[in-house]
Amino acid sequence: MKILITILFFLYFSNLNFASQLLIPMDDSQSNHLKAYGLSYYLLENGIIIEWMLNYRGGSFLTPHLMNIEEELIIRGISYEVLADGQVNKIKKEIGSPEINMEIIQLEKAPKIAVYTPEGKQPWDDAVTLVLEYAEIPYIKIYDSTVINNGLPEYDWLHLHHEDFTGQYGKFYASFRSYPWYKKQVKSLEESSKKLGFNKVSEMKLAVAKKIKNFVIGGGFLFTMCSGTDSFDIALAAHKTDICESMFDGDPSDENFQDKLDYSNTLGFDKFKLVENPLEYEYSDIDGTHLHKREERLDKFTLFEFSAKWDIIPTMLTQCHTKMIKGFMGQTTDFKKELIKSNVLILAETKAIGTARYIHGEMGLGTWTFYGGHDPEDYQHRVGDPPTDLNLHPNSPGYRLILNNILFPAAKKKKRKT
């Protein structure tokens, strides 16, 4: 009996030694991809360094085998596997092979996240805040006053809520000017601009856009979707002219404002033409929404594949369990390729119509990423529609792309190989 107990004791502690790490697979075997990102963020917040295994089983995570972590995985409904040291070493050897398009990146520190969004209920929902809350990733809401008063340096990562930086109130005038929410939005923004020392909302939004651009230059990470993409660049391009008609700011736009646009001041877009009709629900010819004429089931976009060992950042941003993702519409659905600057990296495209869905660039010490469309799990989300219930979409590849952007600032800086 004594011998049996000794053997069982030995086997128990041997298993603890060999079962040294937890693998969170991110391929089709994962029961909840979105919660897995939240768990990763939670570990980083608590000082636990984890490894992101790029291109290995959909971009899996490797963590220490601690009881508290295993309990959290179970509570959150996240699939995981217990790996012995030998299994881990075998996987790492495979990933390290020069012939294999995989890489391991250490994630060290949880980025401090801010979401630029107005207070109060809006008649639309923001995909980023929806997925942050579902994944249980904490964030701080900020708006114009925080940005103008130089509050951005407190944060590492900034998302721009569905927003119009041109001062045209989303170009909703034709359809919604009589609606209470529209009137309330106009009143609130006008009061805020005066309080902050600006004569017009468009002037305040331009000042905000400039501060955000400087945030990126100084090393910040910017992510935005839908109209927060092109309206941001349009505002920067129009910094020397007035593109707003009288219903937006009380006076007519400048004559020939199109010729006064400064494309050198933008992040991602070049040589675009503005839509001059204030009653048309469109900002410029950047947007490819009108090109999406296929039925919903055929509307898909494709992720590009990058070298995990050389192009680490785009590889992180495109981690997913599928390369083909179902499309979704927005005020700005995607971007015409011919209007994207040559130094911008296209991460995903809708090949059939020649548009880019997901783009990335560097500026100064920081980076920015634009993702077209409004809600990855609601093909044609309209003003007033109910928010998406992500409990129904725990494996959404479109939402995964958003969360890649959350974790990528946590990556240990790695010198490029020579």
Secondary structure, DSSP 8 states (H G I E B T S, - for coil): -HHHHHHHHHHHHHHHHHEEEEEE--STT-S-HHHHHHHHHHHHHTT--EEEEETSTTTEEEEE--HHHHHHHHHTT---EEEEHHHHHHHHHHHH-TTS--EEEEE-----EEEE--SS--SS--HHHHHHHHHT---EEE-HHHHHTT-GGG-SEEEE-S--TTSSGGG-HHHHTTSHHHHHHHHHHHHHHHHTT-SSHHHHHHHHHHHHHHHHHTT-EEEEETHHHHHHHHHHHTTTS----HHHHSS---TTGGGG--GGG-SSB-S--B---TTSS--BTTB-GGG--S-GGG-EEEE----TTT-HHHHHHT--S-SEEE----SS--EEGGGB-TT-EEEEEEGGGTEEEEEEEEETTEEEEEE-SS-TT-TT--TT-----GGG-TT-HHHHHHHHHHHGGGB-------
